Amino acid sequence: MSLYDVASLSNTQSLSTAVLSEVISLPNLSGLIAIVIYIRQGQEVDVYMQQTRIPTISIRANIWITIPIVALIVAILTANFLLLNYVHVFTSMLWTGTDIFMAFLLGPILRNVSLSTRKEVIFWLMPKMIFYMPTVAAVTTTAGYYLASRLGLITLQPPTVYWIFAVLIIVAAMLIQGLGILLPTNLRVYFELRRNEPDMSKIQKLMKRYVKVVAMQAISQFIIIFIMAEFATGFSVRL
């Protein structure tokens, strides 16, 4: 087998085990050359595939968001108190946990990794967060309202009305932050990263603001959890 034959053989998409064994057993350098060419081409294909994969903003890629929404609708329509309570607690756990993770774990980690790694993580994370955060926030808030109605907590009688008023203020502030800052920032970062030459300094500034707002939401969540504990324990703290 000539060197030309071996090189042309390496241009195929894959080598069978039998052919590869035959090439290795050649008593000359042509077999080694063919293997090197084959491995090199495989590496180039892998790099190309990684570079051409672009995450998209698609409901199909985030179809799971229908699960908490459907569970909430079923709980409301069937007046199932247990399911309604479960949906509220579980989605609020996801909401609070994500805020804590983003602000106090992922944020500091991204500041200490390479620029290329930071870019890849943010590029794939933002399209998910666009669907994830609004869904868990909306389901948590809606389930909480119906749950409070079932428990008779929506009243003008003190001290309940004071705690309800405090919750409404915090939730309104978080809603403004989510729709006015976090969601637009998600979109701005995503579309900036899709450019041929993204402005990484601009992305870093946007992500710093994003993490700060998420941290503020995490603190707000801590306050809401405290108020929920007050509801459960019969208002041990008097306002």
C-alpha angles and dihedrals in degrees: 000000000000127000089250091055093050093047092050089049090056091058092071118101094249141006122224119229092249094052092044091052090050092052093048092051094057111120093227141057095268092086093053091047092052092051092050091050091048094050092045092052091048091053092049091051091050092050091047093051091049092049095048096049106101122183114232133207097246135150088211090062089049100038090136090079088079090068098073091037093053091044090053093049092048091049092051096044095046094040088229104169094190094052092044091052091046093051092048095048095043097048092043088053090052091047096048094040092052092049091051093046094048096044103038105024114023096035096057091042093054090052090060103045130082121282093247092052091047090050094051094047094048092043092057096035101054098062089053095048091052089068101026104057099043090048098051091041094050094044093047093050095045094046090048092054094051091043092052089049092053091049093048093241096132098089141121093232116115135273091020093056091057093054092045090051090051091051092050091052093050094045091048090051091049091048091053091048092048099047097030102041116007100045095045089046090053090054095044093051093046096051092042090055091051091064119101090242109024119198100242093185089058091047091050091053091049092048092049090055090044093054092046092053091047089052089052089051090051090054090048088052090054089054092049091050089053090052091048088053088053090054091050096048098044100258103297089177112067120211 
